[in-house]
Each structure stands twice: as C-alpha cells, then as structure tokens.
C-alpha cells in the first residue's frame, strides 16, 4: 500500500471550506485568495486520489469520501496544534467586545467555531453597546471590537451589513390617535439614537415605553406587546412581524458590522478571522 504524505496547509484549507461551506469565507480566514484555497484543496484531492468537495455554482458540499475524511483531517490538525503547543510555553489570549445588536442567538455556535480554530487560546468576550466597547478598545482593555454603529470613526473594517425593521408582536394593534410606543436599549446605543432621529425627521409622534439592558430584553418587551422596536430579524423569535409599512414608519438602513482590531499575533488573529467569517455567514438576508 502506498503511503501518502499530506500537506497540512492543504488539509487545513479543506477543513475550513467544509466548516464554512464556502471557498470565499475560507480564504478570508486564511488571509489569502479564493483561487489559492481552491488550488490547495485540488492538490489534496489529487494526493488522495478522490474528490472531497462537490462544487456547484451556488453550493459547496462534501462528497461521501470528503465527509468520511473530515474527522480524520481535524485529527491531523489537532495533533499538529498539540505538537506546536508543547514547545510554546506562552498561552495566547484575546479580549473581544461584541455589540449587543450584533451578538444574537448564534453567539454560542460562533464562539465554538472560534475555539475550534485554537482550543488553547484564552478567549474573553464582553457584550455591550458599541460606544462603550469602543471606549474600552481605545483604553486598550479590548484587543478587538465588532461594533454596529460607530459614526465619526474611520479606523474599522466594515465586513458585512444587516437589515433592520420595525418589529411588533403578532396581533399587536396601534391606536391611530396615540403616539407610537417604542422599546429600546439605553443610551449610548447607536441604534436607539438612529431610530429616534428617523422617527423625528419623518414627523412621527412616538414615546419610549420600555428600556432594556440588552437586545434580548428589548425583544422580550416587543413579544409581550409593549410596543415596537428597531431590530434585525435574527434577534427576534418566531411570532414577530414587520409593522413599518403598515404604520407608515421610515425605512431603516442596512447597518454595518465593523471590526476594530489591533491583534497581530498569528493564533489570536486566526481565531478572530474565524469569528468574523462566521458572523458573515449568519447575517445574510
């Protein structure tokens, strides 16, 4: 039986494509091009003598042999990490701030994905308003921040955008003569300020009926029928409806996800890139 020596860079490229379902996102994490990732996977397939990934214009999926190889590929990479870590006495650490309007219900899966990139990395994550987190970033309490609204700054990288709408619970009714009841987060939440400015500019009479300490709390107030809120669709459970058109409310813009980072060390940087790519995969709409 012929024994093949595998290129671990190619194995890593295959694992990233398999986990993210995209050559483009695998390239973003690797800091390279889509064609370079594709070439590595092709070389691995040639080395193994079988197709690992089925490519179509719209989808990427594992072949039967690719699915069988994936667990072994992860094992190879884990063994490499253990070998390298045995020689590295420094434990790497990264502190990341994530806007509450960004984190969302997918955060546990995204953290798991980030940890899988480097299980020995010490990860600290803080959730808060973009303004508060950016202040902590500027004071070097945080190594990176994924913010939602950061007007007046030009030191970040916009890597995705997400739509926002005016949501209410199914069956919620607004009496035409009353001011629109609005639930929101406290200042300095940028989404709160933006929503209020848009309502004022459109001449809509509104009143604040609920202030929550987090997006989940605001979403709960909406579902309890206390009023409407400006939120992204993935932040709400089933049973919320977009009432903006019905009430004649101003359209909300697509808001950016902006990464601010001073991370330079390879392992923390790779984990942060994995988190960024994972966020890109969940905010598509």
N, C-alpha and C positions, 0 to 999 in steps of 0.2 A: 504493500500500500504506500502510495506517495504521500509524504508529509509536507504540507504547505506552511511556509512562514507567512504570517499575516501582518500587514501594515496596520498598526493600531490607530494611526490617524484616519485611515480609511474605515476601520471598524467604528470609530467614534462618529464619523460623518454618517454612516449608515444608521447608527442608533439615534442620532439627532433627527434625521429625516423621518425615521419610524415613529418617534415620540411626538414630533410636531406635525407630522402629516404634510410636510412642505419642504421642498428644497430651498425655497427663498428664506424661510424662517431659520432653517438650519444654517444657512450662510450668514445670516445676521448674528447668530450666536457665536459662530466661528470667526467672525470678523473677516470674512472672505466673500467670494462671489458665488452665485448660484452655479455657474459653469464649473468652478473648481470643486464644489461639493459633488456635483453630478459625475465629474471625472473620477473622483476618489471612489464613489460607490461603484462605478463601472469597473474600475480596476479590481475592487474587491470581488465583484461578481465574476470577473474573468479568472481571478485567482482560485475561487471556489468552484468554478465551472457550472454555475447555475444562476438564474435570475432571482434576486432577492426582493426587488421592488417592481411592482407593475405601475407603469406611468401612463396616464391619460391626460388629455388637455386640461381637465378640471380637477382630477383627483390623483392622489398618491396612496397606494395601499400595498401592504406586504403580500408577497406570493406565499404559497404554502411553505416553501423552504425558507423564505425570509422570516416568517413567523416562528418557525422551528429554531432558526439561528439566533433570533433576537435575545433570548435569555442567555445563551452562551456568550454572545457579544458583550452583553452587560457584565457578565462574569469576568471576561478578559479585561475590561476597563477597570472594574473594581480591584482586580488583582494588581494591575499597574498602579492604581492610586495607593493601595496599601504598601506596595514596594517603595514608592516615592516618599510616602509619609513616614516610613520607618527611618528615612535618612534626614527628614526635616523636623527639627525639634520645635519650630515656630508654629503655633496654632494661629491660623488666619481668622480674622474677624471682620464683619461688615455690619454697619448700622444703617438701616434704610428707613426713611419716612415715606408713608403712602397716604395720600389724601383719602379721607373717608368717602368722598364721592368717586374714588377710583377703586378702592379695595374690593367691595362687592362680595357676593356669596361664594365666588370661586376662589377666594383667597387661600383656604386650606390646600386645595389642589395645586395652586400656583407655588405655595411655599414648599410643598412636597416635591414639585418639579425642580425648584431651586436647590433643595437639599440633595436631590439625586445627582445634581451636577457636581457637588463636592460634599459628601457626607461629613467630612471632618471640619468643615467651615462653621465657625460660630456666628450664627445669624441673629441680629437684633432688629426687630421691626416695630415701629411706632406708627399708630394711626391717629390722624388729627386733621385740622384744616390746613390747606395749602400754605396760607400765610404763616401760621405758627411753625409748621415744619420747615419752611424756608428760612425763618429766623434761626432755628436750631442748626440748619445746614450752614448758614453764614457764620455762626459761632463755633462751627466745627464739632458740634455734638453728633451730627449725622454725616455719613460718608456720601450718601446719595438720597435724593428725594424724587418720588414720582408725584407730580403735582397736577392739579386740574386747571386752575386759573392763576396766572402769575403776571398780571398786567404790569408793564414797565420794566420787565427783566428780559435780557437777551442772552443769558448765559446757559440756557437749557436747550435740549433737543426735543422737538415735537416728533413723536414716533407713531401716533395714532390719533384718531378723532372719534367722538361718540355722540350720537344724537341725544337730545333731551326733549321732554314733552311735559305738558301739564297733566298730571295723573290724579284721578279720584277713584273711590271705591265704586263697584257696580251698584247701581241703584241710588247713588248719592244725587240729591237734587239741590239746585241753587234757586233760591227765590229771587226773581229779577230785581226787586227793589232793594235787596241787601248788598252790602259790599262783599266782594269775593273773599271767602275765608282761606287763608294761606298758612300752611305748615312749613317750617324751615329750620335750618340749623342756626345757631347764634353767630353773630359777628365774631371774627372777621371772615366768615365763609364767603368766598367769592361768588359761588352760585347764588346764594341768598341776595347779595348785593346786585348781581346782574338781573335776577328775576324781578326784583323790586323796581329797578331802573326801567326795565322794559314795560312793566305794567304802568308806571307813572307816565312814561313817554307816550303810551297808547291811550292815555286818559281813562284807564280802568280804575274804578274805585275798589280798593281792597283793604283788608285788615288782617293782621297777624293773629292767628288763633292758637298756635302751638309752636313752641321752640324746643327742639330735641337735641340731646347731646351727641347724636350720631345719625347717620343716614338710616340705619335700621329703625331707630326710634321714630324718625320722621315718617318712614314708610308705614310703621305701625299706626301712627296717628291718621294717616290717609285711609288705611284699610278700616279704621274704626269710625270713619265718616266725619272726622273733624274738619275736613276741608281738602284743598288741593295742594300739590307740591310740584316743584320743578325737579324732575329726577330722570335718570337714564332708565330705559326699560328693564335692564337686567337687575336693577336694585329693588324691584317690586315683585311680590308673589303673584301667582295667578289670581285674577279677580280684580285687577286694576285696569282702568280704561283711560285713554287719552281724551280729555274733555276740552282741550284747547279750541278746536274748530267749533264745537257746539256753543261755547261761551264767547266766541269771538276774541280769544286772547292772542296776544302777539306770538309769532313763531319764536321758538328758542333756537339759538345757533348750535351747530355741532361744536362741542368743546374739546380742546386738545388734551392729550396726555403728554406731559412734558417731563423729561428726565434731566435732572441736575446731578452731576456726578464728579467727584474728584478721585474716584477709585483708579488706581494704576496697577496694583499687584494682580498677577495673572489669574489666580484662583478666585478671589473675590470678584474680579471683573467678569470672568466667565459665568459665575453664578448670577450676577446682575444682568448680564446679557440674556441668560436663560429666562429670568423673570420678565424682562422686557418683551421678549418674543412670546412668552406665554400670555401676557396681557394683550398683545396684539391679536392673539387668536380668539380671545373671548369678547372683545369689544366690537367685532364686526357686526354690522346690522344693515 
